[in-house]
């Protein structure tokens, strides 16, 4: 079972548990072509680079096409949007030195 594999077991364990997937070799060149079109990471290029990474994911055959994603708790935020925002905030904080877009949502009234 997945829970029996230590979290520090490396990439092979992540492949075995399904946390990572091997990309079909015939798609690798196209994915690298798309990823190579990214610009040096700055606040100005963050959105374009992020969208380019999504295009690369699609080029790798990983576009799930889910048209009605589940929402986070009882909010209007989809789990996909939460994941995208989390990646953006992490990138801003740890690669660009500060989170500037965290004010996107107003949670002052809770998650209702």
Phi, psi and omega in degrees: 000152182305319183292346179275351181266122180302147183291344180257028184277353175093187186295319181302317178296322179293327175292316181297319182279351180088007178288332175236154178232149175276131179278139177306130184303331181288346182259350186298315181301317180294320179298315180294323177300314180295312181297326181290347179277357179291153179263168174305135186287119173219172176300327180288332182259356185304311183295314180297317179296322179296313179297324178295322178295325176293322176297320178296319178301316178295320179297334178275007178080021185249030177268107186283344177063021181293114184270347179224075182290154178291156180262155178282120182048230180252035182261182175260009180267126179282157178297326177296316179294321178298317179295317179297315179296320179299316178298316180299312181297318179298315180298315179299316184289314190260342179249336182243000171090006177170146181272119180252343183255013184292345180277014184299323182245148177254108181257014184299334180261015180087197185259011182287000000 
